[in-house]
Amino acid sequence: MTIYSLYQSFMSKKMQGRVLLCGHDLEMLKPFFDNKYLPEDFGGIVPTSNAQKITEKIKKASKQIEKDFEYLSKV
């Protein structure tokens, strides 16, 4: 929370309104996200296997993602 508080001081008001840090209190997500969008670990209905599928897709695409965003490391 301390690191987030420091980071938050550099964020615009608009960005501060878009970021929600819930820590261990996952109940804070429920007013913002319907259960159909939350993984089972967070009290939703999206199966854990869905996260595994997405992780595999990202791993397969990682080389291309790194190449596409390579310009950001040169800034």
WOKA-V41248 format. One record per backbone hydrogen bond with DSSP energy under -1.0 kcal/mol. NH is the residue of the N-H (numbers start at 1). CO is the residue of the C=O. If there is no record, write none. Layout:
nh:NH co:CO
nh:NH co:CO
This chain:
nh:5 co:1
nh:6 co:2
nh:7 co:3
nh:8 co:4
nh:9 co:5
nh:10 co:7
nh:11 co:8
nh:16 co:12
nh:17 co:13
nh:18 co:15
nh:25 co:22
nh:26 co:24
nh:28 co:25
nh:29 co:26
nh:32 co:29
nh:33 co:29
nh:37 co:34
nh:40 co:46
nh:42 co:39
nh:43 co:40
nh:44 co:39
nh:45 co:35
nh:46 co:38
nh:50 co:47
nh:52 co:48
nh:53 co:49
nh:54 co:50
nh:55 co:51
nh:56 co:52
nh:57 co:53
nh:58 co:54
nh:59 co:55
nh:60 co:56
nh:61 co:57
nh:65 co:61
nh:66 co:62
nh:67 co:63
nh:68 co:64
nh:69 co:65
nh:70 co:67
nh:72 co:69
nh:73 co:70
